[in-house]
Amino acid sequence: MSENKTIFKSEISDIVQRLRTIGFKVGARENYFKKDEGTLGDGVCALYDNPHSNLRLYCIRYGSQIVVLGGGGHKPKSIRKLQEDDKLKQENYLIRKISKDITTLLRDNDMKFSTDGLNFEGSLEYNEED
């Protein structure tokens, strides 16, 4: 989001406030997210934005306790689908890959939910080449 912090300062502030509300007050309620932003069953969604918002933030929602934040970007008014914008497409496909990797690690018992359900235990590491 750093590339948008000057132009869309108030929208970034709104996103941060929503994340604080999710993290410290109410949890990851379903109505805060636009579902089905990835492939079927991968949990990829977008933090729900106001109809007049210019920014989109992709994430993966695991129940009401865990949200893995991804990237996003400015969604020009002229686009209707993420495939029409290279930046949004790149960020969306990256969060889909992360979702797939987490699913594999959970299935193979290389990662698990913490006892309190608030975190993952295990490791998932990426480097710039990934």
Salt bridges, closest charged atoms under 4 A:
GLU3 OE2 - LYS87 NZ 3.48
ASP14 OD2 - ARG18 NH2 2.73
GLU30 OE2 - LYS35 NZ 3.09
GLU37 OE2 - LYS34 NZ 3.59
GLU37 OE1 - ARG56 NH1 3.90
ASP49 OD2 - LYS75 NZ 2.13
GLU91 OE2 - LYS87 NZ 2.53
ASP101 OD2 - LYS97 NZ 2.96
ASP108 OD1 - ARG107 NE 3.32
GLU121 OE1 - LYS112 NZ 3.80
